[in-house]
Amino acid sequence: MLTVHHLGISQSDRIVWLCEELSIPYELVRYERDPVTRLAPEAYKALHPSGTAPVITDEGLTLAESGAIIDYIVARHGGRKLTLQAEHPDFAQFLYWYHFANGSLMPCMMMLMGAGGLTGIMRDRLARNLAALEAHFTQGHRWLAGDAFTIADIMIMFPLTTMRAFVPVDLSPYPNLRAYLHRVADRPAFRSAMAKADPDRKLQID
């Protein structure tokens, strides 16, 4: 049985949501952050050498890293749904946005958590990343890969919503991006995932 080890207010939101979108059977084990430090409990850190969320276990396998877990679940349990193949005209766009979340957007926000001398640089880079997303949706794209909802959309939601509990980001200058977030939040699988993963938390969309 696939088991998703979910740490509250973390990137493991993505994995719960993926399982709901794919309608695959899984077991959800929830862990709460320390109320003072906001860090993961020792039981979660012990799951994998990385000590970070997300983590899954599956038939003796223990796997960490959002992208790796998503790729594994889609290939092993999801029939490669929610992806685009190389012959699809939006394949390159799909790849770009799929890797954009953790390759470009998340590093900016993580570095802003630590502040320091790079704050101005990271704020500028974050603004350019958000402007790129706004421009993409201004062009009429419904999802990151065009007309198809994919795992790229699952990857991007965390930094644009949950991560803002740690790094406040004003999205008011980006109306098309906010409209996109509302489209995502209206998906039944997303609502089901959030109700299971963090039932007591109000998700920050706007």
Disulfide bonds with the S-S distance in Angstrom:
none
